[in-house]
Amino acid sequence: MSTRVRITLSEIEQLRDVPGVEARYGDEHIAMSVFRFDSEMLVTPHLANLVGHDSPMLHLRRYQDDGLFDRFAYHASELWSNGRDVWQQPQPTGQMLGD
């Protein structure tokens, strides 16, 4: 397991008993971070050869149907629904890229 995943899981574990906090594993390559708050969303598409904090952050607001907000929301929802609960599933043991 990559160091980045191990560190993230360690940090998330501290939030395990906080109501409403969920975390999931996914098999897809996810090259973005998404934080959604009602009709606003912060999206960071991770660009090649850059770490996340060097990539641009988009502040999206939902003003219309099927706009950029809805497209990112749908994509994130699909990834989430296909994910596995971090606290209900055994942690992956295979080698990941970056190890």
C-alpha positions, 0 to 999 in steps of 0.5 A: 500500500502506498505511503500516501494511502496509509497516511490518509487512512490514519488521518481518516480513522480519527474521524471514524466516530464522527456522525455523517463522515464516510470514506470509501475505497475505489478501484478506479483511478481518481484524478481529482478531489471533490468537496460538495456543500449543497449547491457549491462544490470545490473540485481539484483536477489533479494534473499530470506531474503535479501534486494535488496542491499544485493543481487548480481548484475550481469553485463551482456553483449550481445555476442550471441543470446539466451544467459543469456542477451537475457533471462533476456531481454525477461523476463523483456520485458514480465513483462513490456508489461503486466504492467500498466502505473503508471501515466495513471492508478489509484494507487492500493488501496488494502493492499499489503504484508508488510503493 
